[in-house]
Amino acid sequence: MTRTVDKLLAYEAETCRIQLQQIQEDLKEFEKKYGIASTTFYQNFQNGNTDDRMDYVEWASLIQMAYNLEERLSWG
């Protein structure tokens, strides 16, 4: 039983790492396109210092997804 749980946890962790890597690549594209770091953008977005264009909403969503995945991976 323990072995099965360990395998499931390892699979989940690997899946999270792959998803996080893909999201980080997408974030780099946004950073390149707009010329600012994601952390700076996200602070501005949360403070209402950006407009609501779809790119910004998507960028903010990707950042939140990355934070969530990083948090999940830190539990292991």
Secondary structure as a PSIPRED ss2 file (coil, helix, strand):
# PSIPRED VFORMAT (PSIPRED V4.0)

   1 M C   1.000  0.000  0.000
   2 T H   0.000  1.000  0.000
   3 R H   0.000  1.000  0.000
   4 T H   0.000  1.000  0.000
   5 V H   0.000  1.000  0.000
   6 D H   0.000  1.000  0.000
   7 K H   0.000  1.000  0.000
   8 L H   0.000  1.000  0.000
   9 L H   0.000  1.000  0.000
  10 A H   0.000  1.000  0.000
  11 Y H   0.000  1.000  0.000
  12 E H   0.000  1.000  0.000
  13 A H   0.000  1.000  0.000
  14 E H   0.000  1.000  0.000
  15 T H   0.000  1.000  0.000
  16 C H   0.000  1.000  0.000
  17 R H   0.000  1.000  0.000
  18 I H   0.000  1.000  0.000
  19 Q H   0.000  1.000  0.000
  20 L H   0.000  1.000  0.000
  21 Q H   0.000  1.000  0.000
  22 Q H   0.000  1.000  0.000
  23 I H   0.000  1.000  0.000
  24 Q H   0.000  1.000  0.000
  25 E H   0.000  1.000  0.000
  26 D H   0.000  1.000  0.000
  27 L H   0.000  1.000  0.000
  28 K H   0.000  1.000  0.000
  29 E H   0.000  1.000  0.000
  30 F H   0.000  1.000  0.000
  31 E H   0.000  1.000  0.000
  32 K H   0.000  1.000  0.000
  33 K H   0.000  1.000  0.000
  34 Y H   0.000  1.000  0.000
  35 G C   1.000  0.000  0.000
  36 I C   1.000  0.000  0.000
  37 A C   1.000  0.000  0.000
  38 S H   0.000  1.000  0.000
  39 T H   0.000  1.000  0.000
  40 T H   0.000  1.000  0.000
  41 F H   0.000  1.000  0.000
  42 Y H   0.000  1.000  0.000
  43 Q H   0.000  1.000  0.000
  44 N H   0.000  1.000  0.000
  45 F H   0.000  1.000  0.000
  46 Q H   0.000  1.000  0.000
  47 N C   1.000  0.000  0.000
  48 G C   1.000  0.000  0.000
  49 N C   1.000  0.000  0.000
  50 T C   1.000  0.000  0.000
  51 D C   1.000  0.000  0.000
  52 D C   1.000  0.000  0.000
  53 R C   1.000  0.000  0.000
  54 M H   0.000  1.000  0.000
  55 D H   0.000  1.000  0.000
  56 Y H   0.000  1.000  0.000
  57 V H   0.000  1.000  0.000
  58 E H   0.000  1.000  0.000
  59 W H   0.000  1.000  0.000
  60 A H   0.000  1.000  0.000
  61 S H   0.000  1.000  0.000
  62 L H   0.000  1.000  0.000
  63 I H   0.000  1.000  0.000
  64 Q H   0.000  1.000  0.000
  65 M H   0.000  1.000  0.000
  66 A H   0.000  1.000  0.000
  67 Y H   0.000  1.000  0.000
  68 N H   0.000  1.000  0.000
  69 L H   0.000  1.000  0.000
  70 E H   0.000  1.000  0.000
  71 E H   0.000  1.000  0.000
  72 R H   0.000  1.000  0.000
  73 L H   0.000  1.000  0.000
  74 S H   0.000  1.000  0.000
  75 W C   1.000  0.000  0.000
  76 G C   1.000  0.000  0.000
